[in-house]
Amino acid sequence: MSYVNPDPEPERSTGLEPGGGVPPGETPPAESSMPEAGPLETHNPTKGWAKGPLAAILVLVILIAAFFLVYALILIL
């Protein structure tokens, strides 16, 4: 890979003051794209919940709902 300098060249950019500042009302130069930037596409994890944690949460919710149902039946009777 070759190195690409992301900074604009001051001698070739219009509207730059000495030192690289941009005067009021002037649009700054656009960023250049760096082909080396960003993560490598080596790992693509699956999206969503795994079956194990989802099943454990569902069992826990069912147990809690059953507890409150039994508790309500005991209070009524």
GROMACS elastic network, one bead per residue, 0.5 to 0.9 nm:
[ bonds ]
;  ai    aj funct       b0    kb
    1    36     6  0.81007   500
    2    36     6  0.89554   500
    3    34     6  0.88503   500
    3    36     6  0.82705   500
    4    33     6  0.86980   500
    4    34     6  0.64830   500
    4    35     6  0.78326   500
    4    36     6  0.83445   500
    5     8     6  0.79654   500
    5    32     6  0.84085   500
    5    34     6  0.78939   500
    6    31     6  0.70312   500
    6    32     6  0.54171   500
    6    33     6  0.68490   500
    6    34     6  0.64321   500
    7    10     6  0.87600   500
    7    31     6  0.73905   500
    7    32     6  0.71897   500
    8    11     6  0.88332   500
    8    12     6  0.78463   500
    8    13     6  0.68318   500
    8    29     6  0.72483   500
    8    30     6  0.82032   500
    8    31     6  0.75779   500
    8    32     6  0.75200   500
    9    12     6  0.54537   500
    9    13     6  0.61349   500
   10    13     6  0.51694   500
   10    14     6  0.79082   500
   10    16     6  0.69657   500
   10    17     6  0.88876   500
   10    18     6  0.85198   500
   10    19     6  0.86409   500
   10    20     6  0.67501   500
   11    14     6  0.79972   500
   11    16     6  0.88190   500
   13    16     6  0.65910   500
   13    29     6  0.70653   500
   14    17     6  0.89043   500
   14    28     6  0.89326   500
   14    29     6  0.81004   500
   15    21     6  0.87127   500
   15    22     6  0.64256   500
   15    23     6  0.71613   500
   15    26     6  0.64886   500
   15    27     6  0.77301   500
   15    28     6  0.75725   500
   15    29     6  0.84513   500
   16    19     6  0.79577   500
   16    20     6  0.55522   500
   16    21     6  0.56725   500
   16    22     6  0.50437   500
   16    23     6  0.70733   500
   16    26     6  0.85890   500
   16    28     6  0.78132   500
   16    29     6  0.86224   500
   17    20     6  0.55582   500
   17    21     6  0.51070   500
   17    22     6  0.58777   500
   17    23     6  0.67197   500
   18    21     6  0.68217   500
   21    28     6  0.86579   500
   22    25     6  0.84195   500
   22    26     6  0.63684   500
   22    27     6  0.74808   500
   22    28     6  0.61869   500
   22    29     6  0.89860   500
   23    26     6  0.57257   500
   23    27     6  0.85490   500
   23    28     6  0.88708   500
   24    27     6  0.84761   500
   27    30     6  0.86554   500
   29    32     6  0.89804   500
   33    36     6  0.89670   500
   33    37     6  0.82740   500
   34    37     6  0.54536   500
   34    38     6  0.88102   500
   35    38     6  0.82817   500
   36    39     6  0.87991   500
   37    40     6  0.89331   500
   39    42     6  0.85308   500
   40    43     6  0.80794   500
   41    44     6  0.71621   500
   46    49     6  0.87699   500
   46    50     6  0.88972   500
   47    50     6  0.87203   500
   49    52     6  0.84763   500
   49    53     6  0.72891   500
   49    54     6  0.64309   500
   50    53     6  0.60244   500
   50    54     6  0.63532   500
   50    55     6  0.87165   500
   51    54     6  0.52578   500
   51    55     6  0.60015   500
   51    56     6  0.86355   500
   52    55     6  0.52516   500
   52    56     6  0.62751   500
   52    57     6  0.87592   500
   53    56     6  0.50485   500
   53    57     6  0.61883   500
   53    58     6  0.86253   500
   54    57     6  0.51975   500
   54    58     6  0.62409   500
   54    59     6  0.87197   500
   55    58     6  0.50891   500
   55    59     6  0.61859   500
   55    60     6  0.86153   500
   56    59     6  0.51878   500
   56    60     6  0.62104   500
   56    61     6  0.86889   500
   57    60     6  0.50933   500
   57    61     6  0.61989   500
   57    62     6  0.86617   500
   58    61     6  0.51101   500
   58    62     6  0.61905   500
   58    63     6  0.86315   500
   59    62     6  0.51174   500
   59    63     6  0.61551   500
   59    64     6  0.86697   500
   60    63     6  0.51250   500
   60    64     6  0.62247   500
   60    65     6  0.86023   500
   61    64     6  0.51986   500
   61    65     6  0.61139   500
   61    66     6  0.85476   500
   62    65     6  0.50950   500
   62    66     6  0.60506   500
   62    67     6  0.85654   500
   63    66     6  0.50903   500
   63    67     6  0.61573   500
   63    68     6  0.87984   500
   64    67     6  0.50635   500
   64    68     6  0.64048   500
   64    69     6  0.86466   500
   65    68     6  0.53213   500
   65    69     6  0.61642   500
   65    70     6  0.87082   500
   66    69     6  0.50025   500
   66    70     6  0.61397   500
   66    71     6  0.84713   500
   67    70     6  0.52852   500
   67    71     6  0.60935   500
   67    72     6  0.86278   500
   68    72     6  0.60350   500
   68    73     6  0.85469   500
   69    72     6  0.51710   500
   69    73     6  0.62580   500
   69    74     6  0.87265   500
   70    73     6  0.50612   500
   70    74     6  0.62096   500
   70    75     6  0.87095   500
   71    74     6  0.51665   500
   71    75     6  0.63418   500
   71    76     6  0.87947   500
   72    75     6  0.51555   500
   72    76     6  0.62838   500
   72    77     6  0.87385   500
   73    76     6  0.51635   500
   73    77     6  0.61736   500
   74    77     6  0.53118   500
